Amino acid sequence: MHIDKRTRARELAIQALYQLDVQGSDLLDRLRGEFFIPTESDERTRRLAWEWTSGTWASLADCDELIVAATIRWQFSRLSPVDKSILRLSVYQLKCCPDIPPKVVINEAIELAKKFSTEKSGPFVNGVLDAVLRKLRTEEPSAGESRG
């Protein structure tokens, strides 16, 4: 079965984010050689996975803040590490990767949740990301608005 390189990079990124969440930031510098290279042969896919992983990790506080605001009836600490990793990567992409359409980010996140988490995770991830996207859109300055 052929898997799209960007989809594969997302899978690697959520796996790496999961490892960082469980093992801590010290692992970040070792991920390239100890995880990405042995796991994926395609250099472009590895580079993209690394870019998304390191970018998400660097923006962790902002991503988590948006997730917490969107999960009103759910404690952030109760999220499974897998769902947390999927949400963090997706929020990072919604916020910092304007080249990726929001619909693609959300659809990919739902598919990742279906593949790596529970059957209830897909709709949960969808709801959280919809709320995050609405919030991000209300924060964007209008095209004609001055940024002063």
Long-range contacts (C-beta under 8 A, 24 or more apart in sequence): 5-42, 5-44, 5-45, 5-48, 6-48, 6-108, 7-108, 7-111, 8-40, 8-42, 8-45, 8-49, 9-45, 9-46, 9-48, 9-49, 9-52, 10-49, 10-52, 10-89, 10-108, 10-112, 11-112, 11-115, 11-116, 12-36, 12-39, 12-40, 12-45, 12-46, 12-49, 12-53, 13-49, 13-52, 13-53, 13-56, 13-89, 14-82, 14-85, 14-86, 14-89, 14-112, 14-116, 15-39, 15-85, 16-49, 16-53, 17-53, 17-56, 17-57, 17-85, 17-88, 17-89, 18-81, 18-82, 18-85, 20-53, 20-57, 21-81, 21-84, 21-85, 22-81, 25-57, 28-54, 28-57, 52-89, 52-92, 52-93, 52-97, 53-89, 55-92, 55-96, 56-88, 56-89, 56-92, 59-92, 59-95, 59-96, 60-88, 62-95, 63-87, 63-88, 63-91, 63-92, 63-95, 64-88, 66-91, 66-95, 66-132, 66-135, 66-136, 67-91, 67-128, 67-132, 69-131, 69-132, 69-135, 70-127, 70-128, 70-129, 70-131, 70-132, 70-135, 71-128, 80-117, 80-118, 80-121, 82-113, 82-116, 82-117, 82-121, 83-113, 83-117, 83-121, 83-124, 83-125, 86-112, 86-113, 86-116, 86-117, 86-121, 86-125, 87-125, 87-128, 87-129, 90-125, 90-129, 90-132, 91-129, 91-132, 94-129, 94-132, 94-133, 94-136, 95-136, 102-133, 105-129, 106-130, 106-133
